[in-house]
């Protein structure tokens, strides 16, 4: 199950990256901000999962 969550978080980061790039190209500031927040959320989830796994051991 850990692999499923890891993939899900990485997909969220990639989706955020694409959304942010699309916002830059189109000049849509709202898309840029939403993409950045998706990236940050995905990275925080990854960090939280890594910390949780480290404390389990």
Backbone as XML, in Angstrom:
<?xml version="1.0"?>
<chain id="A" units="angstrom">
  <residue number="1" name="UNK">
    <atom name="N" x="0.827" y="-1.193" z="0.000"/>
    <atom name="CA" x="0.000" y="0.000" z="0.000"/>
    <atom name="C" x="0.866" y="1.250" z="0.000"/>
  </residue>
  <residue number="2" name="UNK">
    <atom name="N" x="2.029" y="1.155" z="0.516"/>
    <atom name="CA" x="2.930" y="2.304" z="0.548"/>
    <atom name="C" x="3.299" y="2.748" z="-0.863"/>
  </residue>
  <residue number="3" name="UNK">
    <atom name="N" x="3.488" y="1.781" z="-1.740"/>
    <atom name="CA" x="3.841" y="2.108" z="-3.116"/>
    <atom name="C" x="2.703" y="2.869" z="-3.792"/>
  </residue>
  <residue number="4" name="UNK">
    <atom name="N" x="1.469" y="2.466" z="-3.496"/>
    <atom name="CA" x="0.307" y="3.146" z="-4.076"/>
    <atom name="C" x="0.279" y="4.613" z="-3.676"/>
  </residue>
  <residue number="5" name="UNK">
    <atom name="N" x="0.537" y="4.896" z="-2.390"/>
    <atom name="CA" x="0.516" y="6.277" z="-1.911"/>
    <atom name="C" x="1.690" y="7.071" z="-2.475"/>
  </residue>
  <residue number="6" name="UNK">
    <atom name="N" x="2.833" y="6.424" z="-2.587"/>
    <atom name="CA" x="4.011" y="7.098" z="-3.129"/>
    <atom name="C" x="3.775" y="7.517" z="-4.579"/>
  </residue>
  <residue number="7" name="UNK">
    <atom name="N" x="3.180" y="6.620" z="-5.355"/>
    <atom name="CA" x="2.880" y="6.941" z="-6.750"/>
    <atom name="C" x="1.840" y="8.051" z="-6.824"/>
  </residue>
  <residue number="8" name="UNK">
    <atom name="N" x="0.829" y="7.975" z="-5.973"/>
    <atom name="CA" x="-0.221" y="8.991" z="-5.950"/>
    <atom name="C" x="0.357" y="10.371" z="-5.642"/>
  </residue>
  <residue number="9" name="UNK">
    <atom name="N" x="1.281" y="10.441" z="-4.695"/>
    <atom name="CA" x="1.887" y="11.726" z="-4.341"/>
    <atom name="C" x="2.764" y="12.251" z="-5.467"/>
  </residue>
  <residue number="10" name="UNK">
    <atom name="N" x="3.499" y="11.369" z="-6.121"/>
    <atom name="CA" x="4.344" y="11.805" z="-7.233"/>
    <atom name="C" x="3.506" y="12.296" z="-8.403"/>
  </residue>
  <residue number="11" name="UNK">
    <atom name="N" x="2.370" y="11.642" z="-8.636"/>
    <atom name="CA" x="1.460" y="12.083" z="-9.699"/>
    <atom name="C" x="0.920" y="13.471" z="-9.373"/>
  </residue>
  <residue number="12" name="UNK">
    <atom name="N" x="0.608" y="13.708" z="-8.112"/>
    <atom name="CA" x="0.108" y="15.030" z="-7.713"/>
    <atom name="C" x="1.176" y="16.100" z="-7.950"/>
  </residue>
  <residue number="13" name="UNK">
    <atom name="N" x="2.431" y="15.782" z="-7.653"/>
    <atom name="CA" x="3.524" y="16.732" z="-7.879"/>
    <atom name="C" x="3.666" y="17.015" z="-9.373"/>
  </residue>
  <residue number="14" name="UNK">
    <atom name="N" x="3.631" y="15.976" z="-10.189"/>
    <atom name="CA" x="3.764" y="16.164" z="-11.636"/>
    <atom name="C" x="2.582" y="16.937" z="-12.218"/>
  </residue>
  <residue number="15" name="UNK">
    <atom name="N" x="1.391" y="16.652" z="-11.717"/>
    <atom name="CA" x="0.201" y="17.368" z="-12.169"/>
    <atom name="C" x="0.302" y="18.849" z="-11.816"/>
  </residue>
  <residue number="16" name="UNK">
    <atom name="N" x="0.801" y="19.121" z="-10.619"/>
    <atom name="CA" x="0.987" y="20.503" z="-10.206"/>
    <atom name="C" x="2.021" y="21.222" z="-11.044"/>
  </residue>
  <residue number="17" name="UNK">
    <atom name="N" x="3.099" y="20.502" z="-11.370"/>
    <atom name="CA" x="4.141" y="21.084" z="-12.226"/>
    <atom name="C" x="3.565" y="21.445" z="-13.593"/>
  </residue>
  <residue number="18" name="UNK">
    <atom name="N" x="2.790" y="20.527" z="-14.183"/>
    <atom name="CA" x="2.193" y="20.780" z="-15.498"/>
    <atom name="C" x="1.197" y="21.937" z="-15.428"/>
  </residue>
  <residue number="19" name="UNK">
    <atom name="N" x="0.416" y="21.966" z="-14.363"/>
    <atom name="CA" x="-0.579" y="23.028" z="-14.215"/>
    <atom name="C" x="0.091" y="24.392" z="-14.063"/>
  </residue>
  <residue number="20" name="UNK">
    <atom name="N" x="1.195" y="24.427" z="-13.333"/>
    <atom name="CA" x="1.922" y="25.675" z="-13.137"/>
    <atom name="C" x="2.528" y="26.139" z="-14.462"/>
  </residue>
  <residue number="21" name="UNK">
    <atom name="N" x="3.102" y="25.227" z="-15.216"/>
    <atom name="CA" x="3.671" y="25.581" z="-16.526"/>
    <atom name="C" x="2.595" y="26.091" z="-17.474"/>
  </residue>
  <residue number="22" name="UNK">
    <atom name="N" x="1.449" y="25.421" z="-17.479"/>
    <atom name="CA" x="0.350" y="25.856" z="-18.332"/>
    <atom name="C" x="-0.093" y="27.265" z="-17.954"/>
  </residue>
  <residue number="23" name="UNK">
    <atom name="N" x="-0.133" y="27.547" z="-16.671"/>
    <atom name="CA" x="-0.508" y="28.884" z="-16.207"/>
    <atom name="C" x="0.488" y="29.934" z="-16.658"/>
  </residue>
  <residue number="24" name="UNK">
    <atom name="N" x="1.783" y="29.580" z="-16.633"/>
    <atom name="CA" x="2.795" y="30.536" z="-17.097"/>
    <atom name="C" x="2.654" y="30.823" z="-18.581"/>
  </residue>
  <residue number="25" name="UNK">
    <atom name="N" x="2.471" y="29.767" z="-19.368"/>
    <atom name="CA" x="2.377" y="29.928" z="-20.824"/>
    <atom name="C" x="1.134" y="30.722" z="-21.196"/>
  </residue>
  <residue number="26" name="UNK">
    <atom name="N" x="0.016" y="30.414" z="-20.555"/>
    <atom name="CA" x="-1.237" y="31.079" z="-20.903"/>
    <atom name="C" x="-1.413" y="32.430" z="-20.209"/>
  </residue>
  <residue number="27" name="UNK">
    <atom name="N" x="-0.571" y="32.712" z="-19.222"/>
    <atom name="CA" x="-0.695" y="33.972" z="-18.505"/>
    <atom name="C" x="-1.774" y="33.945" z="-17.439"/>
  </residue>
  <residue number="28" name="UNK">
    <atom name="N" x="-2.230" y="32.747" z="-17.081"/>
    <atom name="CA" x="-3.288" y="32.596" z="-16.085"/>
    <atom name="C" x="-2.661" y="32.443" z="-14.702"/>
  </residue>
  <residue number="29" name="UNK">
    <atom name="N" x="-2.718" y="33.478" z="-13.934"/>
    <atom name="CA" x="-2.081" y="33.504" z="-12.616"/>
    <atom name="C" x="-2.724" y="32.497" z="-11.653"/>
  </residue>
  <residue number="30" name="UNK">
    <atom name="N" x="-4.035" y="32.313" z="-11.794"/>
    <atom name="CA" x="-4.745" y="31.392" z="-10.914"/>
    <atom name="C" x="-4.272" y="29.945" z="-11.115"/>
  </residue>
  <residue number="31" name="UNK">
    <atom name="N" x="-4.018" y="29.574" z="-12.366"/>
    <atom name="CA" x="-3.500" y="28.238" z="-12.664"/>
    <atom name="C" x="-2.096" y="28.056" z="-12.097"/>
  </residue>
  <residue number="32" name="UNK">
    <atom name="N" x="-1.292" y="29.097" z="-12.166"/>
    <atom name="CA" x="0.061" y="29.033" z="-11.610"/>
    <atom name="C" x="0.018" y="28.761" z="-10.114"/>
  </residue>
  <residue number="33" name="UNK">
    <atom name="N" x="-0.838" y="29.478" z="-9.427"/>
    <atom name="CA" x="-0.941" y="29.334" z="-7.980"/>
    <atom name="C" x="-1.487" y="27.955" z="-7.615"/>
  </residue>
  <residue number="34" name="UNK">
    <atom name="N" x="-2.491" y="27.486" z="-8.348"/>
    <atom name="CA" x="-3.053" y="26.159" z="-8.079"/>
    <atom name="C" x="-2.011" y="25.072" z="-8.332"/>
  </residue>
  <residue number="35" name="UNK">
    <atom name="N" x="-1.222" y="25.221" z="-9.370"/>
    <atom name="CA" x="-0.171" y="24.256" z="-9.663"/>
    <atom name="C" x="0.885" y="24.230" z="-8.579"/>
  </residue>
  <residue number="36" name="UNK">
    <atom name="N" x="1.260" y="25.393" z="-8.110"/>
    <atom name="CA" x="2.258" y="25.478" z="-7.040"/>
    <atom name="C" x="1.736" y="24.814" z="-5.767"/>
  </residue>
  <residue number="37" name="UNK">
    <atom name="N" x="0.469" y="25.050" z="-5.446"/>
    <atom name="CA" x="-0.096" y="24.440" z="-4.235"/>
    <atom name="C" x="-0.193" y="22.923" z="-4.377"/>
  </residue>
  <residue number="38" name="UNK">
    <atom name="N" x="-0.490" y="22.416" z="-5.567"/>
    <atom name="CA" x="-0.504" y="20.968" z="-5.796"/>
    <atom name="C" x="0.881" y="20.380" z="-5.587"/>
  </residue>
  <residue number="39" name="UNK">
    <atom name="N" x="1.885" y="21.063" z="-6.105"/>
    <atom name="CA" x="3.258" y="20.573" z="-5.944"/>
    <atom name="C" x="3.667" y="20.544" z="-4.479"/>
  </residue>
  <residue number="40" name="UNK">
    <atom name="N" x="3.370" y="21.605" z="-3.770"/>
    <atom name="CA" x="3.740" y="21.687" z="-2.355"/>
    <atom name="C" x="3.004" y="20.616" z="-1.546"/>
  </residue>
  <residue number="41" name="UNK">
    <atom name="N" x="1.729" y="20.421" z="-1.824"/>
    <atom name="CA" x="0.944" y="19.417" z="-1.100"/>
    <atom name="C" x="1.498" y="18.018" z="-1.352"/>
  </residue>
  <residue number="42" name="UNK">
    <atom name="N" x="1.832" y="17.713" z="-2.591"/>
    <atom name="CA" x="2.400" y="16.407" z="-2.902"/>
    <atom name="C" x="3.732" y="16.186" z="-2.230"/>
  </residue>
  <residue number="43" name="UNK">
    <atom name="N" x="4.570" y="17.215" z="-2.217"/>
    <atom name="CA" x="5.874" y="17.092" z="-1.563"/>
    <atom name="C" x="5.734" y="16.939" z="-0.047"/>
  </residue>
  <residue number="44" name="UNK">
    <atom name="N" x="4.787" y="17.640" z="0.558"/>
    <atom name="CA" x="4.567" y="17.504" z="1.995"/>
    <atom name="C" x="4.056" y="16.115" z="2.352"/>
  </residue>
  <residue number="45" name="UNK">
    <atom name="N" x="3.183" y="15.570" z="1.516"/>
    <atom name="CA" x="2.684" y="14.226" z="1.760"/>
    <atom name="C" x="3.818" y="13.208" z="1.668"/>
  </residue>
  <residue number="46" name="UNK">
    <atom name="N" x="4.696" y="13.386" z="0.687"/>
    <atom name="CA" x="5.846" y="12.490" z="0.553"/>
    <atom name="C" x="6.747" y="12.586" z="1.774"/>
  </residue>
  <residue number="47" name="UNK">
    <atom name="N" x="7.011" y="13.782" z="2.239"/>
    <atom name="CA" x="7.872" y="13.978" z="3.409"/>
    <atom name="C" x="7.230" y="13.383" z="4.660"/>
  </residue>
  <residue number="48" name="UNK">
    <atom name="N" x="5.942" y="13.555" z="4.814"/>
    <atom name="CA" x="5.238" y="12.996" z="5.962"/>
    <atom name="C" x="5.281" y="11.481" z="5.966"/>
  </residue>
  <residue number="49" name="UNK">
    <atom name="N" x="5.116" y="10.893" z="4.806"/>
    <atom name="CA" x="5.153" y="9.436" z="4.704"/>
    <atom name="C" x="6.559" y="8.917" z="5.016"/>
  </residue>
  <residue number="50" name="UNK">
    <atom name="N" x="7.594" y="9.619" z="4.538"/>
    <atom name="CA" x="8.961" y="9.203" z="4.819"/>
    <atom name="C" x="9.270" y="9.305" z="6.314"/>
  </residue>
  <residue number="51" name="UNK">
    <atom name="N" x="8.792" y="10.360" z="6.960"/>
    <atom name="CA" x="9.015" y="10.526" z="8.396"/>
    <atom name="C" x="8.283" y="9.437" z="9.174"/>
  </residue>
  <residue number="52" name="UNK">
    <atom name="N" x="7.074" y="9.137" z="8.750"/>
    <atom name="CA" x="6.303" y="8.093" z="9.421"/>
    <atom name="C" x="7.001" y="6.735" z="9.297"/>
  </residue>
  <residue number="53" name="UNK">
    <atom name="N" x="7.509" y="6.451" z="8.112"/>
    <atom name="CA" x="8.226" y="5.189" z="7.901"/>
    <atom name="C" x="9.511" y="5.134" z="8.724"/>
  </residue>
  <residue number="54" name="UNK">
    <atom name="N" x="10.183" y="6.259" z="8.879"/>
    <atom name="CA" x="11.414" y="6.287" z="9.650"/>
    <atom name="C" x="11.144" y="6.013" z="11.127"/>
  </residue>
  <residue number="55" name="UNK">
    <atom name="N" x="10.043" y="6.508" z="11.670"/>
    <atom name="CA" x="9.723" y="6.294" z="13.074"/>
    <atom name="C" x="9.180" y="4.897" z="13.337"/>
  </residue>
  <residue number="56" name="UNK">
    <atom name="N" x="8.665" y="4.225" z="12.314"/>
    <atom name="CA" x="8.177" y="2.868" z="12.482"/>
    <atom name="C" x="9.332" y="1.900" z="12.744"/>
  </residue>
  <residue number="57" name="UNK">
    <atom name="N" x="10.480" y="2.211" z="12.183"/>
    <atom name="CA" x="11.634" y="1.303" z="12.312"/>
    <atom name="C" x="12.309" y="1.490" z="13.578"/>
  </residue>
</chain>
